[in-house]
């Protein structure tokens, strides 16, 4: 692997004492580790992301500004971003301090850590007032760059009102993006507009929050779920710290951060008790949970459900196909998003549903009890049963649903081992990614977990056929990939093909 001259110039590196190697894996870009020897003989490492296309430039500029905004307020919470730009070969790049997530304890370092927990660091971040916005004499709600949540670009125009920002730059912005992609739906627009016109001012209006004094803008990570936190050493200095990464920052209400944290899980009562001692709930406190639920509306989730056919029903039953088709149409009309049904290869009596909802609440609280869904369940009760259903923190558009066959792997991990599992998975994911390319492989974490001691990672991979999966299992790359087993307490891997309805 060769390091582009533009990156060497941006980081002021000596090519003679610098090397670069692939490191980790990402769903959107190539990642690498740069190692160099400084003039004083010290070793220094950097983390590098590269990708082609203007969208990559937008993403990297947003992440560069996000990391540095967070690092400025809480230096030991995340690495600093050192450079972003365009390489000589036309690709965009982002270079940051190297975050070593493989470090396990402070015993390996002669330097001490800050001693601050993640809750304490986040509390500090969320109580540090934002600096004056560029071009303004005071702090504003918004951000200096467009940021990306996943691959969704988020407009961050500065506004003086938090309610105005959340309404226009988040709720209405994502609605308009959905309408451009899927067409307009009058009912959906009406519901979002009612939320903007009635719910937003009622819960987070500037004359309502904080006893009518509004809230002070602070920097929030913007995409803080359990997969974007860990423990590691930043830049080869200091001890092992609780850290965060992959931010999509904005200067906003501190509780906006808690929407995605609450929905995707991974932060328990002990964490929030400590956090709220440092960053108290905004008055009126009795509306705290309602505000967090409002902030959850912005985060789309993917449903994964397993249906089992009754013993007297065959998969090719025409009445079953008709009713499943009606269910598919009903969910698509309700969400304005596509849904897909898959037949399990190992047991054709099993059918998967994969589809996207605006939020868990939209699915559980709005659709499931609706008269339309209740009628469908009544019609299907003699033909199918719902074995299980849950939601995953991944956007459906990233899944390999057009592959001839997909594998659905459910990895069960002890909650206390989740951090090291995530680190190990990041280190070996590229072996699978390279084998199945150009078909994608994507993973996410189960959100609505009923077991407080267990987490579940779900991996979707596209294959030409089942034999291709077996072929991967015979490679040297699979030997490396299978090291994730060390941190698992169980697994279930199945295959499925698209069921046309």
JOURTA-V599243 format. One record per residue. N is the residue number from 1. OMEGA is omega as a letter, one per 30 degrees, with the letter a starting at -180 (none if undefined). Layout:
{{N	OMEGA} {N	OMEGA}}
This chain:
{{1	a} {2	a} {3	a} {4	a} {5	a} {6	l} {7	l} {8	l} {9	a} {10	a} {11	a} {12	a} {13	l} {14	a} {15	a} {16	a} {17	a} {18	l} {19	a} {20	a} {21	l} {22	a} {23	l} {24	a} {25	l} {26	a} {27	a} {28	a} {29	l} {30	a} {31	a} {32	l} {33	l} {34	l} {35	a} {36	l} {37	a} {38	a} {39	l} {40	l} {41	a} {42	l} {43	l} {44	a} {45	l} {46	l} {47	a} {48	l} {49	l} {50	l} {51	l} {52	l} {53	a} {54	l} {55	l} {56	l} {57	l} {58	a} {59	a} {60	l} {61	l} {62	a} {63	l} {64	l} {65	a} {66	l} {67	a} {68	l} {69	l} {70	a} {71	l} {72	a} {73	a} {74	a} {75	a} {76	a} {77	a} {78	l} {79	l} {80	l} {81	a} {82	a} {83	l} {84	a} {85	a} {86	a} {87	a} {88	l} {89	l} {90	l} {91	l} {92	a} {93	l} {94	a} {95	a} {96	l} {97	a} {98	l} {99	a} {100	a} {101	a} {102	l} {103	a} {104	a} {105	l} {106	l} {107	a} {108	a} {109	l} {110	a} {111	a} {112	l} {113	l} {114	a} {115	a} {116	l} {117	l} {118	l} {119	l} {120	l} {121	l} {122	l} {123	l} {124	l} {125	a} {126	l} {127	l} {128	a} {129	l} {130	l} {131	l} {132	a} {133	l} {134	l} {135	a} {136	l} {137	a} {138	l} {139	a} {140	l} {141	a} {142	l} {143	a} {144	a} {145	l} {146	l} {147	a} {148	l} {149	a} {150	l} {151	l} {152	l} {153	a} {154	l} {155	a} {156	l} {157	a} {158	l} {159	a} {160	a} {161	l} {162	l} {163	l} {164	l} {165	a} {166	l} {167	a} {168	a} {169	l} {170	a} {171	a} {172	l} {173	a} {174	l} {175	a} {176	l} {177	l} {178	a} {179	l} {180	a} {181	a} {182	a} {183	a} {184	l} {185	a} {186	a} {187	l} {188	l} {189	l} {190	a} {191	l} {192	a} {193	l} {194	l} {195	a} {196	a} {197	a} {198	a} {199	a} {200	l} {201	a} {202	a} {203	a} {204	l} {205	a} {206	l} {207	a} {208	a} {209	l} {210	l} {211	l} {212	a} {213	a} {214	a} {215	l} {216	l} {217	l} {218	l} {219	l} {220	a} {221	l} {222	l} {223	a} {224	l} {225	a} {226	l} {227	l} {228	l} {229	l} {230	l} {231	a} {232	l} {233	a} {234	l} {235	l} {236	a} {237	l} {238	a} {239	a} {240	a} {241	l} {242	a} {243	l} {244	a} {245	a} {246	a} {247	l} {248	a} {249	l} {250	l} {251	a} {252	l} {253	a} {254	a} {255	l} {256	l} {257	a} {258	l} {259	a} {260	l} {261	a} {262	a} {263	a} {264	l} {265	l} {266	l} {267	a} {268	a} {269	a} {270	l} {271	a} {272	l} {273	l} {274	a} {275	a} {276	l} {277	a} {278	a} {279	a} {280	l} {281	a} {282	l} {283	f} {284	a} {285	a} {286	l} {287	a} {288	a} {289	l} {290	l} {291	l} {292	l} {293	l} {294	l} {295	l} {296	a} {297	a} {298	a} {299	l} {300	a} {301	l} {302	l} {303	l} {304	a} {305	l} {306	l} {307	l} {308	l} {309	l} {310	a} {311	a} {312	a} {313	l} {314	a} {315	a} {316	l} {317	a} {318	l} {319	l} {320	a} {321	a} {322	a} {323	l} {324	l} {325	l} {326	l} {327	l} {328	a} {329	a} {330	l} {331	a} {332	l} {333	a} {334	a} {335	a} {336	l} {337	a} {338	l} {339	a} {340	l} {341	a} {342	l} {343	a} {344	a} {345	a} {346	a} {347	a} {348	l} {349	a} {350	a} {351	l} {352	l} {353	l} {354	a} {355	a} {356	l} {357	l} {358	l} {359	l} {360	a} {361	l} {362	a} {363	a} {364	a} {365	a} {366	a} {367	a} {368	l} {369	a} {370	l} {371	l} {372	a} {373	l} {374	l} {375	l} {376	l} {377	l} {378	a} {379	a} {380	a} {381	a} {382	a} {383	a} {384	l} {385	l} {386	a} {387	l} {388	a} {389	l} {390	a} {391	a} {392	a} {393	l} {394	l} {395	a} {396	a} {397	a} {398	a} {399	a} {400	a} {401	l} {402	l} {403	l} {404	l} {405	l} {406	l} {407	l} {408	a} {409	l} {410	a} {411	a} {412	a} {413	l} {414	a} {415	a} {416	a} {417	a} {418	a} {419	a} {420	l} {421	a} {422	a} {423	a} {424	l} {425	l} {426	a} {427	a} {428	a} {429	a} {430	l} {431	l} {432	a} {433	a} {434	a} {435	a} {436	a} {437	g} {438	l} {439	a} {440	l} {441	a} {442	l} {443	l} {444	a} {445	l} {446	a} {447	a} {448	a} {449	a} {450	a} {451	a} {452	a} {453	a} {454	l} {455	a} {456	l} {457	a} {458	a} {459	l} {460	a} {461	l} {462	a} {463	l} {464	l} {465	a} {466	a} {467	l} {468	l} {469	l} {470	l} {471	l} {472	a} {473	a} {474	a} {475	l} {476	l} {477	l} {478	l} {479	l} {480	a} {481	a} {482	l} {483	l} {484	a} {485	a} {486	a} {487	a} {488	l} {489	l} {490	l} {491	l} {492	a} {493	a} {494	l} {495	a} {496	l} {497	a} {498	l} {499	a} {500	a} {501	none}}
